[in-house]
Structures are given as C-alpha cells and as structure tokens.
Amino acid sequence: MKKLTLLLAASALSFSAMAANAADKVTLQLKWVTQAQFAGYYVAKDKGFYKEEDLDVEIKPGGPDIAPAQVLAGGGADVVLDWMPSALATREKGVPLVNIAQPFKSSGMMLTCRKDSGIKTPADFKGKTLGVWFFGNEYPFLSWMSKLGIKTDGSADGVKVLKQGFNVDPILQKQAACVSTMTYNEYWQIIDAGLSADDLITFKYEDEGVATLEDGIYVMEDRLKDAAFKDKMVRFVRASMKGWKYAEANSDEAAEIVLENDASGAQTEKHQKRMMGEIAKLTAGSNGALDKADYERTVATLLGAGSDPVITKKPEGAWTSVITDAALK
C-alpha cells in the first residue's frame, strides 16, 4: 500500500509538472483562406517562434461564410484578423473589438478597370457599373464615393454597384467596368485570365487619400482585463511580428510555408510567391505598433461617408498600445 501511495504521488507530481510546462493555447481566426496574406503567422508557427514564447497557436482559415468578429464574439477564437472599417463598424454596433497590433502599414486595396470602358480618372466612374465586395469590405469604397460626390444608387450621375463575389468574373465578362482587387491577389488573377496590364487602369485607395487600415489584430475588450490573457497576447504579437519580418526577408520561403499549410490545395506556387512579394510591401515599415496618424486617417475617412457614414462618431477605446508597448520592449 505504501509503495502504491508513493507511485500515485509520483504520478501526480509528474502530471503537475507536465501541466505546468504545457504551452498556452491561442486560437487565431484569419480573415480569409490560407494564403500569403497571412504568411507571418504561418512562418511564426513553422519556425518555432510561437513555441519559443511558450504558445501553442491554432490558425483557423477563413472563408466567404466566416465573419471574424462573429467568431471572436462567439468564443470561437482568442484573436482575429480584420480590416479596421469592418472592426469599427462592428464595435459601434455593440461588439467591443479592440485593435492590439497592426502588422500592415499600407493598404493593398484598389479598383481595377478596363481601359476600353473609357475610364481614365475617377470622374469617369459616373454611369458605370463597379464591382464591390461587401460583408464589411464595402466601407472604404462607400467613403471614397462620398468624397468624390458620386451617388451609389445607380442613377445616371452616379454608379451602379455590383455585389462582387470573391472572383474577378465581372470584369472579364464585361459585366462591370471596374472590380475590387487587392494589389497582391485579384489584380493578378485578372492578368492570369488573359488581360494585360496595358488593358487595365488601377486606382489605389492609398493614392486616392481614402486608404484605411487592413489586417489588424483584434481581441474582445473585456479579455484585456485578464492579466494572463494580456501576457499571452504580448507573446503572441511578439512572435507574430518576428514571423512577419522573417517573411519579408525570405518571401519565397514564406510562400512555400504557406503552401505547406494549405489543406485545400487550391493555391499555386507562382501565385503565392508573387503574392508574398506584394504583401511584403504592405507590412514594410511596421513593427506591429499601430500608428496613431494612420488610425485617425481611417476614422476620418469612415466618418466622411456623406449621409450614410460607416461610423457616426469617433470611437472610444477601439485600440490600445498596451500589448505592443510590452511586446516591443
């Protein structure tokens, strides 16, 4: 009996030691499917940067039927990636998302138009059909049209908005003069489909003065009251930014790591390597800390959406530097 008691005690101590050494679990919900847009997180996992921070990170791909904010609010993730217009609109509606880090410094969003549509400048949008993504991605577009004084009701002096799916078929089939594209993704899908750069004209939101922040890291506000959770997020952001900087410096390797994690098998090496090269331009210059000027520019753009602004008042508490202040020491 004494021997059995000693064995049980030893087992209990062993189990306690294992539990104490277990890595802290973090679930990350991506905004979209596995691709180089999220390379920094896959690199951080593959290279052991999360492990070095004593984290066990699960990366959940997104998709057309997945809204990161809803996943976060429902407890399906600890942290999500989202575009700030969507996150701020969601916050105003009562879901208290907070930006804790901003790996993307620049916007990759643009409208890509056929030259044979007659469009040469934004003033030529009037009377045309424009493909626009929705589910929160329409907010930068609506703000831009408001700034231009162009209605989006399909009237003769306005534009007709075509709800664009997650493909570029409308421009290929001439259903729309322009479609929403990202510098790193859909633009190249148009090129690969047969149109050349000479057939197209692009309008980058960044150049038009309506760029908003993309792919920020968000958590639920109340969870930041928990010291243990804050500590996990500090380590998560630190490791993630290490992953992003490695990806910038080793773009082809980063793309290959993404491909290894693509369970769908839908991505190609050519497209992902090209995408990673473009993504590196957007994360360049960011150490993960949110630039207050970039934040205020985003808010001003969203508030300036005419009679139907994306947000109706300046947000309070929508971002915090407490995580990056600790992570970047």
C-alpha positions in Angstrom: 0.0 0.0 0.0 2.8 2.4 0.9 4.5 1.6 -2.5 1.3 2.3 -4.3 0.8 5.6 -2.5 4.3 6.6 -3.4 3.7 5.7 -7.1 0.5 7.7 -7.1 2.2 10.7 -5.6 5.0 10.5 -8.1 2.5 10.3 -10.9 0.6 13.3 -9.6 3.8 15.3 -9.4 4.8 14.2 -12.9 1.3 15.3 -14.2 1.6 18.6 -12.4 5.0 19.2 -13.9 3.7 18.4 -17.4 0.7 20.7 -16.9 3.0 23.5 -15.7 5.1 23.1 -18.8 2.2 22.9 -21.2 2.2 25.7 -23.8 -0.5 28.3 -23.6 -3.1 27.8 -26.3 -4.1 30.6 -28.6 -6.7 30.3 -31.4 -6.3 32.7 -34.3 -9.1 33.3 -36.8 -7.9 34.5 -40.2 -10.0 36.9 -42.3 -9.7 34.7 -45.4 -8.4 31.4 -46.7 -4.8 30.2 -46.2 -2.6 32.4 -48.4 0.4 34.6 -48.3 -1.7 37.4 -46.9 -1.3 35.7 -43.6 2.3 34.4 -44.1 3.7 35.9 -40.9 1.6 33.7 -38.7 2.3 30.5 -40.6 6.0 31.4 -40.6 5.9 32.1 -36.8 4.4 28.7 -36.2 6.7 26.8 -38.7 9.9 28.4 -37.4 9.1 27.8 -33.8 8.7 31.5 -32.9 5.4 30.7 -31.1 6.9 27.8 -29.3 9.8 30.0 -28.1 7.1 32.1 -26.5 5.5 29.1 -24.9 2.5 29.3 -27.1 0.5 26.6 -28.9 -1.2 28.5 -31.7 -4.0 27.1 -33.8 -4.6 29.0 -37.1 -8.1 28.8 -38.4 -8.6 29.7 -42.1 -11.4 32.0 -43.0 -13.8 31.9 -46.0 -16.8 33.6 -47.6 -19.1 32.4 -44.8 -16.9 33.3 -41.9 -17.0 36.7 -40.2 -14.0 37.0 -37.8 -15.9 39.4 -35.5 -18.7 36.9 -35.0 -16.2 34.1 -34.4 -14.5 36.2 -31.8 -17.7 37.3 -30.1 -18.9 33.7 -30.0 -15.8 32.4 -28.3 -14.5 30.5 -31.3 -11.2 32.3 -31.3 -9.0 34.3 -28.9 -7.8 36.7 -31.5 -8.8 37.6 -35.1 -7.6 39.5 -38.1 -9.9 42.1 -39.6 -9.9 45.3 -41.6 -10.4 48.4 -39.4 -13.5 49.7 -41.2 -15.3 46.5 -40.5 -14.0 46.3 -37.0 -15.0 49.9 -36.1 -18.5 49.5 -37.6 -18.9 46.2 -35.6 -17.7 48.0 -32.5 -20.3 50.8 -33.0 -23.0 48.1 -33.3 -22.1 46.8 -29.8 -19.4 44.1 -30.3 -16.4 45.6 -28.5 -13.4 44.7 -30.7 -10.1 46.3 -29.8 -7.1 46.6 -32.1 -4.0 45.4 -30.2 -1.5 45.4 -33.1 -1.2 46.5 -36.8 1.3 44.5 -38.9 0.0 46.0 -42.1 1.3 49.6 -42.6 -0.2 50.2 -46.1 -3.4 49.4 -47.9 -3.4 46.9 -50.8 -7.0 47.8 -51.9 -7.8 49.2 -55.3 -10.3 49.4 -58.1 -9.1 47.8 -61.3 -10.8 49.0 -64.5 -10.9 48.1 -68.2 -9.4 50.9 -70.3 -11.9 50.1 -73.1 -14.7 51.2 -70.7 -13.5 54.8 -71.2 -12.4 55.3 -67.6 -9.3 57.4 -67.3 -9.9 59.2 -64.0 -12.3 58.7 -61.0 -14.6 61.3 -62.5 -15.3 58.8 -65.3 -16.9 56.3 -62.8 -20.2 58.1 -63.3 -22.7 56.0 -65.2 -20.6 52.9 -64.9 -21.0 49.6 -63.1 -18.4 48.9 -60.4 -17.8 45.6 -58.6 -17.7 46.0 -54.9 -17.0 43.5 -52.1 -19.5 43.5 -49.2 -19.5 41.9 -45.7 -17.7 44.9 -44.3 -15.3 45.4 -47.2 -17.6 47.9 -48.9 -16.9 50.6 -46.4 -13.7 52.1 -47.9 -15.5 52.2 -51.3 -18.6 54.0 -50.0 -16.4 56.5 -48.2 -14.4 57.1 -51.4 -17.6 57.7 -53.5 -18.9 60.1 -50.9 -15.6 62.0 -51.0 -16.0 62.2 -54.8 -19.6 63.3 -54.5 -20.7 60.3 -56.6 -24.0 58.6 -55.7 -24.1 54.8 -55.4 -27.8 54.4 -56.3 -27.4 53.5 -59.9 -28.6 56.9 -61.1 -27.4 58.5 -64.3 -24.9 60.8 -62.5 -23.9 58.0 -60.1 -22.6 54.5 -60.2 -24.3 51.1 -60.2 -22.8 48.9 -57.5 -22.5 45.2 -58.4 -22.1 43.0 -55.4 -18.9 41.3 -56.3 -18.2 37.7 -55.4 -14.8 36.6 -54.5 -13.6 36.3 -58.1 -13.0 38.7 -61.0 -15.5 37.4 -63.5 -17.4 40.7 -63.8 -14.5 42.5 -65.4 -13.6 39.5 -67.6 -17.1 39.2 -68.8 -17.6 43.0 -69.1 -20.4 42.9 -66.6 -18.6 45.7 -64.7 -16.2 48.4 -65.9 -14.2 48.0 -62.7 -13.9 45.5 -59.9 -12.4 45.5 -56.4 -9.0 44.0 -56.3 -6.0 43.7 -53.9 -2.5 44.5 -55.2 -1.4 41.1 -54.1 -4.3 38.9 -55.3 -7.2 39.6 -57.6 -5.3 42.0 -59.8 -3.0 39.1 -60.8 -6.0 36.8 -61.3 -7.1 39.2 -64.0 -3.7 39.2 -65.6 -3.6 35.4 -65.4 -7.0 35.2 -67.0 -5.7 36.9 -70.2 -5.9 40.7 -69.8 -2.6 42.5 -69.8 -1.5 45.5 -67.7 -1.9 47.6 -70.8 -5.6 46.7 -70.9 -6.2 48.0 -67.4 -6.0 51.1 -65.3 -5.9 50.9 -61.5 -6.9 53.3 -58.7 -5.2 52.6 -55.4 -7.1 53.7 -52.3 -3.8 54.6 -50.8 -3.2 57.1 -53.7 -6.7 58.5 -53.6 -6.5 59.6 -50.0 -9.1 57.1 -48.7 -6.8 54.2 -47.6 -7.9 52.5 -44.4 -6.1 50.1 -42.2 -6.2 46.4 -43.1 -5.4 43.1 -41.4 -5.1 44.3 -37.9 -5.0 42.0 -34.8 -8.2 42.3 -32.7 -9.4 40.8 -29.4 -12.5 41.3 -27.3 -12.2 44.3 -24.9 -13.2 42.6 -21.7 -10.5 39.9 -22.1 -7.8 42.6 -21.8 -8.8 42.9 -18.1 -7.3 39.4 -17.6 -3.6 39.7 -16.8 -2.9 36.1 -18.0 -4.6 36.8 -21.4 -2.7 40.1 -21.8 0.5 38.2 -21.2 -0.4 35.7 -23.9 -1.2 38.4 -26.4 2.1 40.1 -25.7 3.9 36.9 -26.5 1.6 36.2 -29.5 2.2 39.7 -31.0 6.0 39.5 -30.4 6.3 36.1 -32.1 3.9 37.1 -34.9 5.9 40.2 -35.8 9.1 38.1 -35.8 7.3 35.8 -38.3 6.3 38.8 -40.4 9.8 40.3 -40.5 11.2 36.8 -41.4 8.6 36.5 -44.2 9.5 40.0 -45.6 13.2 39.0 -45.8 12.6 35.5 -47.1 9.5 35.9 -49.3 9.9 32.7 -51.4 10.4 30.5 -48.3 7.5 32.2 -46.6 5.3 31.4 -49.6 6.4 27.8 -49.5 5.5 27.5 -45.8 2.0 28.9 -46.7 1.6 26.3 -49.4 2.5 23.5 -46.9 -0.3 24.7 -44.7 -2.9 25.0 -47.5 -5.1 22.0 -46.8 -7.4 22.9 -49.8 -4.6 22.5 -52.3 -6.1 25.4 -54.2 -3.1 27.7 -54.1 -0.3 27.6 -56.7 3.4 28.3 -56.1 3.6 31.0 -58.7 0.6 32.9 -57.3 1.7 32.6 -53.6 5.3 33.7 -54.3 4.0 36.7 -56.3 1.5 37.5 -53.5 4.2 37.3 -50.8 6.3 39.8 -52.7 3.4 42.2 -52.8 2.4 41.6 -49.2 6.0 42.4 -48.0 5.5 45.9 -49.4 2.4 46.4 -47.2 4.0 45.2 -44.0 7.2 47.0 -44.6 7.7 49.8 -42.1 5.6 48.3 -39.4 6.9 46.9 -36.2 3.4 45.9 -35.1 2.5 49.1 -33.3 -0.5 51.0 -34.5 0.5 54.4 -35.9 -2.0 56.9 -34.4 -1.9 59.0 -37.5 -2.9 56.0 -39.6 -5.8 55.3 -37.2 -7.0 58.9 -37.2 -6.9 58.9 -41.0 -9.0 55.7 -41.1 -11.6 57.2 -38.7 -11.8 60.4 -40.7 -12.4 58.5 -43.9 -15.2 56.5 -42.3 -16.8 59.5 -40.7 -16.8 61.3 -44.0 -19.1 58.9 -45.9 -21.8 61.6 -46.5 -25.3 61.0 -45.4 -24.7 57.4 -44.6 -21.3 57.3 -42.8 -19.7 53.9 -41.8 -19.5 55.1 -38.2 -21.4 58.0 -36.8 -19.0 59.2 -34.1 -15.3 58.9 -33.2 -14.7 55.6 -31.4 -13.6 55.4 -27.9 -11.2 52.6 -26.7 -11.1 51.0 -30.2 -7.4 50.4 -30.0 -4.7 50.1 -27.3 -0.9 50.2 -27.4 -0.6 48.2 -24.1 0.2 45.0 -25.9 2.7 46.3 -28.4 4.4 48.5 -25.7 5.2 45.4 -23.8 5.9 43.2 -26.8 8.4 45.6 -28.5 10.5 46.3 -25.4 
